[in-house]
Amino acid sequence: MIKSKINKDLPRKIYRLITRQIGSIDELYIDEAIKYIDDYWSDLTQKQTQNDGTLIGLPNAYVIPAAQEGEKFNFSEQYYWDSYFIAIGLVESGQKKMAEGMLDNLIYLFETYGFIPTANRMYFMSRSQPPLLTSYIRLIYDSCDKDHAWLKKMMKVAEAEYNSIWMNEHHPFWHNIHRGLSRYYDINVLHDLAEAESGWDMTPRFGRKCLDYLPIDLNCLLFKYEADFAWAHKELGDKKATNHWNAVSGHRKHVVSRVMWNKRKGFFFDYNFVKGSQSETWSLAGYYAMWSGLATEGQAKQLVKALSKFEQAGGLVTTIRPLVDTSIFGSLRTQWAYPNGWAPLQYMAVEGLENYGYRDEASRIAKKWIQTNLGWFERHGVFQEKYNVVKPKKHAVEGVYPSQNGFGWTNAIFLKFCHQYLGEGSDERST
């Protein structure tokens, strides 16, 4: 159930944020918003152990992206890449058991069907979603005090997914396509469905020719897998395997920089291997290179300079203002584009900046995103799936389905940013 609009007459503890750093709103109801999120987890929690029509049963309860009572469109599934970002929020909320159970659900899907589909629906069995399994495993390993036996078991599944799905050179999972790099794919070999696997449906990044592109985000995610395999084998004391995966990740880093780094523009772009040219679309996918650790220090410095192209009043815009003909999308709205901002992309960019020591930039962007979330919450009493970061008081551009209230990963990243940048002892927070 959706919470009603905030009653400002109710007594509450109000935290003031430094307005010169994050904007013109000087009183934001952080406690009220966090209470909303804590209460809302139960609304988003679903338990479905048996198959029900097209819905695939899972062994553990899970958090769906959104739940809007009485609406014609609703989510009932656990989504692959949503799960990782949601788990970050669950850990922040102290709900580690739920976060671990959702990871076990993904493992169950792989062991049952041979891959992790977009979500636990029969009609999603033709494609996966951005691979974040090793990052999810590390989150649970670090936060739930897991032992080496658990780590070894989980990473064995992740290596199987990496090899059989993302490095597969044949149909039905023909992802590895050019110079050892991978693309998004769908069993039906349709561009739009491959784009759906990217999670960015729809976006101007691929010009509706997704199968022709090596995406920068996907190959950074796979670099992260390889780096995580090296880390895990080091934890487990296997020096030979550690050296192997370090070499594999080093090779990917070299090839990605050769084909996707544009030295003149100082940015990473998706690569059209059919045409042999880089995309013209500037997107936040380029900052996955910092989140994953693939970027060199010099590249990171250039990526930080490019922030001005994306930074808006409400955070980072998904792509810069389009300069291409968007008529190719017909009635499909490009929601993963200007002027929208999305929580997982804010998180990837902010964490990437932190990884390379750019904490001031990370903090500034995180606070803008907090302000955008809280500003909308103060006016409407809900959190949103996505936001218009160019004009934060206006609605975001909708996609092929109506905009959703809730929202799983928005709630999660809001909590993470509040704890990280407005936590106890921070000089940005006072009573």
Summary of the structure (lengths in Angstrom):
residues: 431
radius of gyration: 20.7
end to end distance: 30.6
largest distance: 64.0
contacts: 1477
relative contact order: 0.13
helix: 49%
strand: 10%
